[in-house]
């Protein structure tokens, strides 16, 4: 076969054997790494292992914290609900007080509009509106600012 290809040339079979031997030789002697390269490779393996262990739980925990934070402090969160609830309670108490005052005023108006005028009610209104006093009464003025 070497006669056909010429003197000094290798056949295909010879090339295959040579390549297989060289690959076997390379496997026996891996390329030399520096200490820094080994340190970098070790660090990369360590980071990859940490990412496999902790990345999914960390993302899940961050998402949970995000939603919990907005559940508490968002514009429709727990703190906003408590503020609106307090405002509603204040408005309810004001409404109750105003309804009581309205009932009292409606009662006073009904007493004044009756056909037989209630003399006690008429006297009370005259005293308040016009400042009338009986001769046997004494007026005491109380000033809460003093």
Phi, psi and omega per residue, in radians:
X1 nan -0.618 3.112
X2 -1.146 -0.338 3.104
X3 -1.267 -0.627 -3.112
X4 -1.236 -0.703 -3.074
X5 -1.493 -0.289 -3.137
X6 1.911 2.882 -3.081
X7 -1.252 2.291 3.054
X8 1.509 -0.037 3.111
X9 -1.635 2.663 -3.100
X10 -1.746 2.561 3.105
X11 -1.405 3.004 3.121
X12 -1.097 -0.682 3.130
X13 -1.128 -0.709 3.109
X14 -1.115 -0.707 3.108
X15 -1.108 -0.720 3.133
X16 -1.074 -0.786 3.137
X17 -1.132 -0.732 -3.134
X18 -1.123 -0.767 3.130
X19 -1.137 -0.725 3.125
X20 -1.113 -0.690 3.126
X21 -1.157 -0.720 -3.126
X22 -1.146 -0.717 3.112
X23 -1.123 -0.687 3.100
X24 -1.136 -0.676 3.112
X25 -1.134 -0.701 3.119
X26 -1.150 -0.669 -3.137
X27 -1.145 -0.596 3.122
X28 -1.222 -0.561 -3.100
X29 -2.184 1.563 3.122
X30 -1.155 2.754 -3.138
X31 -1.081 2.530 -3.079
X32 -1.333 2.247 3.106
X33 -1.828 2.547 3.072
X34 -1.362 2.907 -3.138
X35 -1.075 -0.696 3.127
X36 -1.120 -0.747 3.123
X37 -1.098 -0.700 3.090
X38 -1.113 -0.720 3.120
X39 -1.093 -0.752 3.114
X40 -1.114 -0.770 3.140
X41 -1.104 -0.723 3.120
X42 -1.129 -0.718 3.117
X43 -1.130 -0.711 3.122
X44 -1.115 -0.737 3.099
X45 -1.116 -0.699 3.127
X46 -1.121 -0.754 3.106
X47 -1.126 -0.690 3.123
X48 -1.126 -0.698 3.118
X49 -1.168 -0.737 3.094
X50 -1.098 -0.695 3.130
X51 -1.126 -0.730 3.117
X52 -1.105 -0.640 -3.085
X53 -1.383 -0.731 -2.910
X54 -2.019 -0.133 -3.037
X55 -1.196 -0.859 -3.125
X56 -1.120 -0.824 3.079
X57 -1.090 -0.601 3.135
X58 -1.180 -0.720 3.110
X59 -1.145 -0.738 3.112
X60 -1.091 -0.771 3.131
X61 -1.121 -0.709 3.119
X62 -1.116 -0.723 3.112
X63 -1.126 -0.726 3.107
X64 -1.088 -0.786 3.126
X65 -1.081 -0.692 3.121
X66 -1.053 -0.859 -3.100
X67 -1.207 -0.641 3.107
X68 -1.147 -0.729 3.117
X69 -1.030 -0.817 -3.128
X70 -1.288 -0.433 3.058
X71 -1.160 -0.605 -3.111
X72 -1.522 -0.821 -2.966
X73 -1.865 -0.006 -3.108
X74 -1.174 2.999 -3.101
X75 -1.182 -0.314 3.031
X76 -2.111 0.480 -3.092
X77 -1.518 -2.936 -3.067
X78 -1.132 -0.758 3.135
X79 -1.131 -0.693 3.093
X80 -1.139 -0.687 3.108
X81 -1.080 -0.763 -3.137
X82 -1.126 -0.688 3.121
X83 -1.142 -0.743 3.130
X84 -1.168 -0.654 3.125
X85 -1.118 -0.721 3.111
X86 -1.131 -0.739 3.106
X87 -1.099 -0.689 3.106
X88 -1.124 -0.749 3.108
X89 -1.079 -0.721 3.104
X90 -1.096 -0.778 3.127
X91 -1.130 -0.654 3.114
X92 -1.119 -0.747 3.133
X93 -1.161 -0.661 3.076
X94 -1.120 -0.717 3.120
X95 -1.088 -0.749 3.119
X96 -1.081 -0.772 3.133
X97 -1.109 -0.739 3.139
X98 -1.189 -0.625 3.081
X99 -1.146 -0.684 3.076
X100 -1.086 -0.774 3.127
X101 -1.116 -0.690 3.111
X102 -1.104 -0.751 3.109
X103 -1.082 -0.709 3.129
X104 -1.130 -0.748 3.122
X105 -1.162 -0.702 3.095
X106 -1.114 -0.637 3.083
X107 -1.127 -0.777 3.121
X108 -1.086 -0.753 3.132
X109 -1.119 -0.725 3.137
X110 -1.145 -0.595 3.089
X111 -1.197 -0.609 3.140
X112 -1.343 -0.468 -3.062
X113 -1.585 -0.187 -3.139
X114 -1.043 2.665 -3.140
X115 -1.079 -0.968 2.997
X116 -1.407 2.010 -3.082
X117 -1.195 2.310 3.093
X118 -1.330 1.990 -3.045
X119 -1.155 -0.635 3.107
X120 -1.100 -0.722 3.140
X121 -1.185 -0.712 3.116
X122 -1.105 -0.769 3.116
X123 -1.097 -0.738 -3.138
X124 -1.089 -0.758 3.140
X125 -1.150 -0.685 3.134
X126 -1.151 -0.710 3.117
X127 -1.095 -0.766 -3.085
X128 -1.243 -0.859 -3.033
X129 -1.302 -0.734 -3.025
X130 -1.769 -0.187 3.115
X131 1.321 0.495 3.129
X132 -1.294 2.561 3.106
X133 -2.431 2.508 3.059
X134 -1.314 2.745 -3.117
X135 -1.186 -0.439 -3.102
X136 -1.610 0.110 -3.133
X137 -1.747 2.663 3.101
X138 -2.004 2.383 -3.130
X139 -1.759 2.235 3.052
X140 -2.054 2.106 -3.117
X141 -1.651 2.192 -3.135
X142 -1.979 2.118 3.119
X143 -1.870 1.893 -3.069
X144 -1.212 -0.268 -3.139
X145 -1.361 -0.343 -3.101
X146 -1.539 nan nan
